[in-house]
């Protein structure tokens, strides 16, 4: 697909009609896919009555919004506001954002993350042992009982990420409790706000009370950790200590609320996405025996009966291609909205100040002119010798606000897979198609039940 047809006369965006609204409420993702198909990569305005976002899916347009004129497309507005009760204000209206960003970038940079190798490896090994016990795997009778992949991956991912980011400032039971509360906050209790962002917060919606209770529970868990870290001198390399020690360019530190928001914001960004990705991949493995065979073969060859560690990661090449393809198809960060600061024109289309721009990796990853045969699951598209538009693959966003945790993810997720798959061959119990449903991130609509069959050697 090309939009390079010379300058176009300035015009309003094509409007896609309100007939999508009933479907949007019944099956939001399917309606969204239809809207994406109808727009066909062109900028369109989606008429949802009181809410008329611009839909921008073409990589050239995305490059402009996410990179070339990024200051005009702010990470704030009605789609971010409801979440701010959990994570603090969006980056573009948060005075403490420069401090938070500096901490995230330092903490999550390659050298710093590789310093977590021993902690990460040990925590994942323990979490997988625990999962195996819960699944009754490896004992007499072989494959044990089916377990819910989402719940299990929540436990593994929370333990790994929070142990690595917060050290021993939080107990294992505290981590599990935080996991449950955050999952409730970011799923069922948030869905109506996600689907009707135009309803003011002063108007109650189903799920609000539960969401507020979750926010309170998160506060009750996180504030004591922040206060204790401050009292103890905050000299650790964990995120709480780093937030407390950090200073802006004028030498100012941040208060407890900003530390709490930074820590919780990082938890949401890092855990919710990773859990979703690691829940969907069982369905992809089940549906594609050839991919599964290659993945198992790589893990058997590279790890075998060793204890998986960071030293194995450079050789887990296909595992990483597989994870990229999972994230192309199940683009868990399915929408990353922006608010337009000043009137603008993109490729001849007038964009009005104050409106919302819906950027959807999920739709961009399905554009036929951008991705050959987008419906085919093929990890090889990410092989090193294949090229694509820089803004065609947006699983981790693009431009200066792209995901700060990408390096972390590609250490953690392959290590979790290597630890699990070097011991077990998970078998999917429900082999029907696993459809995603929309929450803050995409989640499996039905439980994905897996059984852990021990590897036969
Ligand atoms: C499957 C895994 C993940 C996916 C798909 C993902 C996706 C994304 C996306 C799309 C954004 C940009 C949002 C926007 O443009 O508005 C983002 C931002 C961010 N992510 Fe991730 N992420 C993942 C894992 C992680 C992990 C493991 C961490 C931390 C350990 C993390 C930390 C962050 C942070 C701090 C930001 C904000 C960056 C900034 O604005 O400077 N993410 N992520």
Boltz pocket constraint, residues with backbone or C-beta under 6 A from the ligand:
constraints:
  - pocket:
      binder: B
      contacts: [[A, 75], [A, 91], [A, 101], [A, 104], [A, 108], [A, 266], [A, 269], [A, 270], [A, 271], [A, 273], [A, 274], [A, 277], [A, 327], [A, 332], [A, 333], [A, 336], [A, 337], [A, 394], [A, 395], [A, 396], [A, 397], [A, 398], [A, 400], [A, 401], [A, 402], [A, 403], [A, 404], [A, 405], [A, 406], [A, 408], [A, 409]]
      max_distance: 6.0
